[in-house]
Amino acid sequence: MAGHSHWAGIKHKKGKADKQRSKIFSKLSKEITVAAKLGDKDPGMNPRLRSAIQAARSANMPKDNIERAIDKSSAVTGINFENLRYEGFGPEKIAVIVETLTDNKNRTASNIRTIFQKSGGNLGTQGSASHNFKQLGIIKIDKQEISEENIFELAIESGADECTSYDEFHEIQCSVNDIYNVKKKLEKTIINFISTEIEWVSLDRVDIDKEKKDSVIEFLENLEDDEDVQNVFSNANLGNN
């Protein structure tokens, strides 16, 4: 399978370390708070919370920040966060899916629509872009945790569909419905996970001309920078060309 569409691979190369770290911590904290609010506060009993905490640790979030985010779940009784998905087309007609976690959907919708319009793109209805993608469970593990040979065997034994090793991490793919079952089996051997997420993987990539690449990257970064946005997926191929 070709490299998938998650924006993380590009954004980490872009630098801006401190600013990015603050934004990443903010998004991870929100996910921890919501996961703890919706389920058990014991990560052992709450797979979503467990995955959120593991992702926070992989991002080197301090333990105090993680504990504060869990404690906050008891304090936000009057606030209801919603997971909302937006779809549309950005510059160069790239298909884009934006996942948000928000307590004010009017604010979020307005902000997302503005970002699309300023880029020359347009926000569509739900389903307008998602047919360009398929949803998969994606589990990422640092290569220092386990060898390529052993992770491949472990992935098969755990019921995963595919396992690919990249420069810095192993990526295990499975069906959306199986993600937490596969993860539970992996946890018998693996302690530290980079992330456990349901991602939108593009079916067909759109090559971006070198001179247009900066405007596409700026558009995707503007989406990522919105405080309500948790994940951005696109079918843009931003590799070297």
N, C-alpha and C positions, 0 to 999 in steps of 0.2 A: 504494500500500500504506500502511496506517495505520502510525503510528509504532510501532516494535517494542518488545519487552518488556524489553530489557536494562536493568538497574537503574542503570547508570552515569549516565544523564541526570538522574535524580532526586538521586542521592547527591552529585553535584558541587555542586548548589545548596544542600546542607545545611551547607556550611561545614566546621568542624572541620579546618581545613587541615593543620596540622602532624600531628595524629593520623592523619588520612587518608593523608597523604603517606608516613608511616612504614609503614602497612599496605600501601599500594600498592607501595612499594619492596620490601617483604618478599615479596609475591606475585609480582612481576615477577622478583626475584632467583631465586626457587625455579623458576620456569618456564625461565629462562635456564640454570640449573644442570642441570635435567632434560633440556632440549633438547640441551645440549652433551654430556651423558652418553650419551644415546641415539643421537646422530648425530655428524657431523663437527664438530670444534671451530672450523672455518673457516666463518663465517656465509655466505660465498659458495657453499659446497657444502651448506649445511644450511638449507632454507627455514624450518623451525620456529624455529631459533636466530636466523636473520636477522630474522624477524618479532618475536620476543621482544625483541631488542636495539632494534629500531625503536620498539617500544612503550615501552621503558624510556627511550629518548631523548626521546620525546614527553612523558613524565612528568617530564622534567628530572632523571632519575637521573644522578648524577655518573659520569664515565667509569671512575673507580677502582672504584665499586660493581659496574659491569657486568663489568669485568675480573676482579674477585674472584669473582663468581658463576660465570664461565666456568672459572676455576682450580679452584673448589670441586668441579667435576664430576669431577676426577681424584682428589679426596680422599674422595669419598663412595662408595667401591667396595663397602662393606658395607651400604649403605642402598639399598633399592629403593623408589622412589616409584611409586605407582599412580594413574592417572586413574580416579576412580570417580564415577558419577552417582547422585544421589538424587532421588527424585520424591515429591511429596505435595501436600497441600492445606493452605493456611494460613488465617488469619482471613478471613471473608467468602467462604470456599470458593474462594479464588483458587488456580489451578494454579501449581505452582512446580517448577522444575528447578534443582538445585544441583550444580555441577561442582566436584570437589575434586581435589587433588593431595596424596597422603598417604603417609607411611611406616608408618602404623598405622591400618588400616581399622577396627579395633574401637573405638579412641578416637574416630575421626571419626564413625562411625555412631551412637555413643552421644551425642555432642555435638549432631549434627544432629537426632536424634530428640527430644532434650530441648527444643531450641529450638522445634520444631514443636508439641510437647505443651503447652509453657508458653503458646503463643499461642492454644491452643484448636484447633489444626490436627492433622493426623496425617500421618505418613510412610507412603507407600504402596510397593507393589512397583514394579520397573522396568517402565515402560509405562503405569502408572496415570494419569500426568499428561501424558506426552509426546505423546499423541494430540491434545492441544490446541495443539500447536506444529508447526512444520516447521523443519528445519535448513537454514540458508543460510550461504554464505560472505559475510562482511561486511568490506569494506575501507574504512577511514575516512582521509580526507586533509584537512588544514587548507586552508581556503578561500584562504589567502594563497599557497598553492603554485601554484594554477592557476585560471583563470576558469571560470564555470559552463558557458559555451559549449564551451570546449576540453575540459573533463573529460567532458562528455557524449559528444563525438566520440571521445575516447580510450577511454572505457568500452566503446563499441560495437565499436571496432576491436580491443579486447583480449578480446572474447568475453563480456563481462558481460551479465547479464540486465536489470539495472535500475540507474539512477543518479539519486539525489535529492540536492539541495543544501539544507542547513539553514542556520541563522544563522552557525555557526562552522565547519562542515565539510561536505565532500561524502561521501556514502555510496554505495558501489558494492556491488551484490548479485550473487551468482553461485551456481551450484550448488556444493555442498560439494566434489565431486570436481575442480572446475575452479579452485578458489581460488588455488592456487600457480601455475598456468599463467597465469591472468589477472594475478596480481600480478607475475609475471616480465615480462610485456609492459608493464605500467604503469611498472615500474622503469626502463624505457628513457627515460622522460620525467620521472617523479616521483622525487625523492630522499628526501623525508621523508614518512613515513606515521604517522598517529596510532595505528592498530591494524590488525591482520589477524587476524580470528577467525572461528571457526565458531560461530554463535549460534543459539539457539532462538527463533524468531520466532512470536509467538502468532497463532493463526488467528482468534480471537474474543476481544475485550477484555471484561473485567468492570469496569463502572463502580463506583467506591467512593464511598459517601456521605461528605459532608464531615466529619461527626462521627466516622466510622470510619477516616478516612484515617491519623490519627496512629498507631493501633495496627497498621495494615498496614505503614506505613513502619518502625515500631520492629521489627517481626518481620523484615522484609527486611534492615534494618541489623544485627540480631543475627546473621543468617546470614552477612552479609558480614564481620562482625568475627571470625568463627572463623578461626584461623590456617591451617586446611587448605582453606578454601573459596577457589576461584579466581574463579568466576562464579556469579551468581544471576540467573535469568530467571523472570519471572512474567507472567501475563496480566492483571494489575491495571492499570486505567486510573487513574493518579494525577494526571491533568491537573486544571486548574481546574474545579471543579464545586461 
